């Protein structure tokens, strides 16, 4: 993290993608039950 000022798209997209995958995983588990 050399440039803390620069807005890195990955730093913003990755947490959202991870959260989406977690939500989909939980939804699938709930639907299975």
C-alpha positions as CSV (number, residue, x, y, z in Angstrom):
1,X,0.0,0.0,0.0
2,X,2.4,2.7,-1.2
3,X,-0.2,5.1,-2.5
4,X,-2.8,5.5,0.3
5,X,-4.4,8.5,-1.4
6,X,-5.0,6.8,-4.8
7,X,-8.4,5.2,-4.9
8,X,-7.6,1.6,-5.9
9,X,-10.6,-0.1,-7.5
10,X,-9.6,-3.5,-6.3
11,X,-9.5,-2.3,-2.7
12,X,-13.1,-1.2,-3.1
13,X,-14.4,-4.1,-5.2
14,X,-12.9,-7.1,-3.5
15,X,-14.7,-6.6,-0.1
16,X,-18.0,-6.2,-2.0
17,X,-17.4,-9.3,-4.1
18,X,-16.4,-11.3,-1.0
19,X,-19.6,-10.0,0.8
20,X,-21.7,-11.0,-2.2
21,X,-20.3,-14.5,-2.2
22,X,-20.9,-14.9,1.5
23,X,-24.5,-13.7,1.1
24,X,-25.1,-16.1,-1.8
25,X,-23.6,-19.0,0.2
26,X,-25.8,-18.2,3.2
27,X,-28.9,-17.9,1.0
28,X,-28.2,-21.3,-0.6
29,X,-27.7,-22.9,2.9
30,X,-31.0,-21.4,4.1
31,X,-32.9,-22.6,1.0
32,X,-31.4,-26.0,1.4
33,X,-32.6,-26.4,5.0
